[in-house]
Amino acid sequence: MKVQNYIALALLALASGDTIARVSNESVESVEDTGVKDSVVYVTTGYFEKKVLESDVPVLVVFTAPWCGPCRILDPVIESLMPEMSGHARVFKVDTDETPEISTKYQVTRLPTIIFFKDGLESHRSSSIHPRDAYVSYLEGLREDTSIKDTTLKLLDEDWFRRHYLLTEEIEVIQETMERYPDLLTREFTNGQSPLSIVLNFPSNTRRELTKLIIAQEPSIGTSDLLGLGRCEEFKKLVGDDSHAANRPDPDGNTPLLTAILGSGLVENGECVSAVLESGAERRLPTTIRNSLGEEVSFGMDSKLFDELLDLLTMAWGPTWYNDDVGVKLRMLSREMMRARDLDSEDLIASRS
């Protein structure tokens, strides 16, 4: 799970005092005796074999802990699966602090980790958080003896899932998926946006690696993408004196200036910011952007901070760019973008049905 993508949301939840509803950590037997067996409950060592391994329907088990920030994001998604899936599948949690022997047996080293079981055997595991629809599809697929990998391939034909998959899955998982879905990183989305543009305009801790992987596929590169890649001179030649091109947003609403700013973190200089401003770009950011599921969300950056960042980006970066004024303000901008995108995105993840 990419903790950086969700840290802003987790901190916001903690700061506001909000808590995610969760069933008290009782044994499965005592919870079922209360008549709420269709809820998502914690399963302990004594009942794991009976409730999970001996289940006659597919089982989803989430390994979690109270202190895990990303687990707080996943909680409402998992809670929402029951009682809808009752009779078709079972969903449990394992508190790794209270029952470490289960996580040790299954070699769980990251939280959250989701493991799917079918006929008593592990069929798939993941530490990425996906929309609710995906988990429903996975469990329904397992009922029909369709593997998680096969279900994933079907879901990747849907824009909302492929967007989210690219931005949340591990690089190794994406590379493996490409063996069966070759155009995963090159096929445009319905609105005309390219995977490269989405990755360049979405701050994440895998952006650098994923960008390299996409470029290796030799995709077509859009005009604004040149700025995100640090290829400023090529951008200037293409737009010439066309000031409209310097302000024209891409299908997701990202302006060339925004792409240049975010790209400056990858190439570690602000040359492309200067290039796009010299080409006639207005000193402003878009008021709307798209989250990882492709939904439009509101985005407003503090104008004073934005002006300061622009002035700093057009100057030479120092040898300690990540911790100097430029780096600090760039991280603040990225955090604001993640907060806007993740808040709306996580609401959608939990509510999609």
GUDO-197909 format. One record per residue (C-alpha): residue in three letters; x, y negated, z negated. Coordinates in pm, whole numbers, padded with zeros to 5 digits, always signed. Each point is the difference from the previous one (the first is absolute). Example, Ala and Ser with C-alpha at 12.3 -4.5 7.8 and 13.67 -1.06 7.14 Angstrom:
2
ala+01230+00450-00780/ser+00137-00344+00066/
end
This chain:
353
met+00000+00000+00000/lys+00136-00343+00087/val-00007-00174-00334/gln+00094-00339+00148/asn-00316-00004+00209/tyr-00221+00025-00308/ile+00195-00168-00279/ala-00170-00336+00049/leu-00345+00159-00033/ala+00102+00203-00305/leu+00141-00309-00173/leu-00315-00194+00085/ala-00217+00269-00155/leu+00212+00003-00315/ala+00002-00378-00025/ser-00376-00028+00032/gly-00061+00272-00256/asp-00189+00213+00248/thr+00010+00374-00056/ile-00079+00279+00238/ala-00274+00231-00125/arg+00130+00341-00094/val-00143+00303-00176/ser+00150+00059-00346/asn+00271+00263-00006/glu-00205+00292-00127/ser+00032+00359+00113/val-00200+00101+00304/glu-00213+00233-00209/ser-00105-00268-00251/val-00077-00249+00278/glu-00213+00252+00188/asp-00187+00075-00322/thr-00112-00364-00008/gly-00177+00040+00334/val+00232-00222+00207/lys+00182+00277+00183/asp-00036-00189+00327/ser+00237-00268-00127/val+00372-00007+00065/val+00159+00128-00319/tyr+00343+00093-00129/val+00093+00365+00017/thr+00237+00142-00260/thr+00238+00294+00015/gly-00247+00244-00152/tyr-00260-00065+00270/phe+00218-00070+00304/glu-00002+00356+00129/lys-00373+00047-00055/lys-00115-00336+00138/val+00257-00055+00274/leu+00166+00322+00107/glu-00313+00216-00028/ser-00232-00256+00158/asp-00211+00122+00293/val+00003-00349+00155/pro+00292-00231+00092/val+00150-00194-00289/leu+00171-00339-00009/val+00225-00057-00302/val+00150-00340-00081/phe+00311-00007-00218/thr-00010-00330-00187/ala+00095-00181-00322/pro-00144-00298-00192/trp+00311-00214+00061/cys+00005+00057+00380/gly-00094-00321+00187/pro-00078+00157+00342/cys-00210+00263-00180/arg-00230-00283-00110/ile-00056-00082+00366/leu-00075+00362+00085/asp-00233+00059-00297/pro-00319-00161+00140/val+00056+00175+00333/ile+00020+00340-00167/glu-00283-00074-00245/ser-00228-00085+00292/leu+00036+00347+00154/met-00225+00160-00258/pro-00281+00091-00029/glu-00034-00031+00380/met+00240+00288+00056/ser-00164+00219-00266/gly-00055+00350+00136/his+00235-00068+00291/ala+00323-00070-00189/arg+00141-00071-00342/val+00208-00298-00112/phe+00217-00008-00313/lys+00274-00206-00158/val+00308+00115-00188/asp+00152-00232-00261/thr+00371+00071+00039/asp+00074-00143-00346/glu-00242+00231-00179/thr+00042+00312+00217/pro+00354-00019+00140/glu+00017+00375+00053/ile-00236-00019+00299/ser+00198-00275+00173/thr+00320+00190-00074/lys-00139+00317+00154/tyr-00098-00185+00318/gln+00318-00212+00003/val-00184-00331-00008/thr+00261-00277-00019/arg-00201-00301+00120/leu-00321-00158-00118/pro-00258+00009+00123/thr+00028+00332+00179/ile-00306+00160+00156/ile+00004+00375+00061/phe-00274+00180+00193/phe-00069+00363-00088/lys-00180+00259+00211/asp-00060+00359-00118/gly+00239-00052-00289/leu+00289-00121+00214/glu+00142-00347+00058/ser-00088-00111+00352/his+00130-00358+00003/arg+00142-00276-00219/ser+00048-00374+00035/ser+00093-00304-00207/ser-00158-00256+00232/ile-00335-00161-00072/his-00251+00032+00284/pro-00357-00122+00047/arg-00281+00198-00158/asp-00123+00120+00339/ala+00329+00180+00054/tyr-00029+00205-00320/val-00358+00094+00084/ser+00113+00112+00347/tyr+00290+00197-00146/leu-00219+00189-00246/glu-00274+00067+00257/gly+00265+00118+00242/leu+00145+00244-00251/arg-00350+00146-00052/glu-00003+00078+00371/asp+00355+00138-00009/thr+00142-00307+00175/ser+00342-00098-00131/ile+00074-00347-00137/lys+00244-00056+00287/asp-00266+00081+00259/thr-00251-00228-00172/thr+00262-00276-00008/leu+00048+00029+00376/lys-00375-00052+00052/leu-00005-00297-00237/leu+00293-00162+00180/asp-00230-00056+00297/glu-00185-00250-00222/asp+00158-00348-00014/trp-00070-00057-00368/phe+00178+00318-00102/arg+00298-00030+00234/arg+00067-00357-00116/his-00005+00103-00362/tyr+00201+00315+00066/leu+00282-00196+00168/leu+00022-00248-00285/thr-00025+00239-00294/glu+00156+00333+00097/glu+00364+00090-00053/ile+00234-00020+00298/glu+00066+00375-00017/val-00373+00073+00017/ile-00044-00232+00298/gln+00290+00166+00183/glu-00152+00341-00062/thr-00341-00120+00120/met+00155-00133+00322/glu+00088+00355+00100/arg-00373+00068+00041/tyr-00117-00356+00071/pro+00271-00138+00233/asp-00154-00343+00062/leu-00057-00072-00369/leu+00236-00299+00010/thr-00069-00126+00351/arg-00372+00023+00080/glu-00176-00334-00035/phe-00298-00040-00228/thr-00347-00081+00129/asn+00046-00375-00044/gly+00325+00009+00200/gln+00234-00023-00298/ser+00312+00213+00016/pro+00140+00213-00283/leu+00320-00206+00018/ser-00188-00326-00059/ile-00188+00147-00294/val+00321+00118-00166/leu+00186-00327+00063/asn-00283-00200-00157/phe-00069+00220-00301/pro+00253-00025-00286/ser+00094+00342-00135/asn+00307+00178-00129/thr+00009+00225+00309/arg-00031-00279+00256/arg+00368+00000+00096/glu+00020+00378+00054/leu-00336+00017+00175/thr+00091-00285+00233/lys+00317+00184+00104/leu-00201+00317+00058/ile-00251-00183+00220/ile+00271-00175+00202/ala+00161+00339+00065/gln-00321+00097+00185/glu+00068-00282+00250/pro-00344-00166-00031/ser-00111-00311+00185/ile+00093-00300-00214/gly-00236-00296-00027/thr+00116-00360+00008/ser-00054-00060-00370/asp+00162+00334-00084/leu+00327-00141+00134/leu-00004-00247-00288/gly-00055+00274-00256/leu+00298+00186+00146/gly+00228-00303-00004/arg+00014-00032+00379/cys-00058-00376-00002/glu+00161-00093+00331/glu-00216+00250+00188/phe-00308-00155-00161/lys+00106-00351+00101/lys+00055+00106+00361/leu-00341+00166+00019/val-00204-00285-00146/gly+00198-00282+00165/asp-00192-00323-00046/asp-00329+00174-00069/ser-00088-00133-00346/his-00317+00210+00002/ala+00210+00317+00007/ala+00184-00118-00312/asn-00331-00022-00188/arg-00196+00285+00156/pro-00093+00266-00259/asp+00023+00370+00074/pro-00312+00225-00013/asp+00035+00026-00379/gly+00012-00377-00044/asn+00373-00020-00074/thr+00163-00310+00148/pro+00353-00001+00151/leu+00114-00217-00291/leu-00123+00253-00257/thr+00169+00284+00189/ala+00324-00200+00013/ile-00011-00071-00373/leu-00057+00364-00090/gly+00260+00112+00253/ser+00257-00228-00161/gly+00008+00239-00292/leu+00097+00286+00233/val+00271-00184+00194/glu+00113-00205-00302/asn-00005-00341+00166/gly-00250-00268+00095/glu+00106-00054+00360/cys-00329+00122+00146/val-00195-00232-00228/ser+00194-00291+00151/ala-00056+00140+00350/val-00377+00024-00032/leu-00026-00345-00158/glu+00209-00147+00282/ser-00239+00167+00247/gly-00289-00203-00135/ala-00142+00213-00283/glu-00208-00183-00259/arg+00123+00013-00360/arg-00289+00205-00131/leu-00094+00360-00070/pro-00318+00181+00110/thr-00296-00014-00238/thr-00095+00361+00071/ile+00208+00315+00047/arg-00081+00370+00017/asn+00055+00259-00267/ser+00130+00350+00057/leu-00345+00127+00102/gly-00039-00268+00265/glu-00256-00207-00191/glu+00026-00380+00003/val+00094-00156-00334/ser+00049-00357-00120/phe+00355-00123-00044/gly+00110-00337-00132/met+00356-00091-00086/asp+00093-00282-00239/ser+00083-00286+00240/lys+00284-00139-00213/leu+00168+00338-00030/phe-00051+00062+00371/asp+00164-00332+00094/glu+00293+00073-00231/leu+00041+00346+00149/leu-00008-00135+00356/asp+00269-00256-00079/leu+00218+00263-00162/leu-00047+00257+00277/thr+00124-00240+00267/met+00328-00036-00190/ala+00280+00255-00016/trp-00053+00272-00257/gly+00267+00052-00261/pro+00187+00323-00071/thr-00244+00083-00281/trp-00309-00073+00208/tyr-00227+00241-00185/asn+00039-00188-00327/asp+00046-00353+00126/asp-00280-00255+00047/val-00085+00141+00342/gly-00026+00358-00120/val-00207-00088-00305/lys-00250-00207+00197/leu-00020+00261+00276/arg-00084+00267-00258/met-00265-00229-00144/leu-00157-00033+00344/ser+00016+00377+00053/arg-00161+00059-00338/glu-00283-00238+00085/met-00059+00189+00325/met+00002+00337-00174/arg-00235-00127-00268/ala-00250-00128+00259/arg+00025+00313+00215/asp+00012+00258-00278/leu-00286-00142-00204/asp-00238+00022+00293/ser+00158+00318+00131/glu-00032+00185-00331/asp-00363-00109-00033/leu-00060+00154+00341/ile+00197+00311-00086/ala-00221+00064-00301/ser-00330-00090+00163/arg+00021+00154+00348/ser-00256+00275+00039/
end
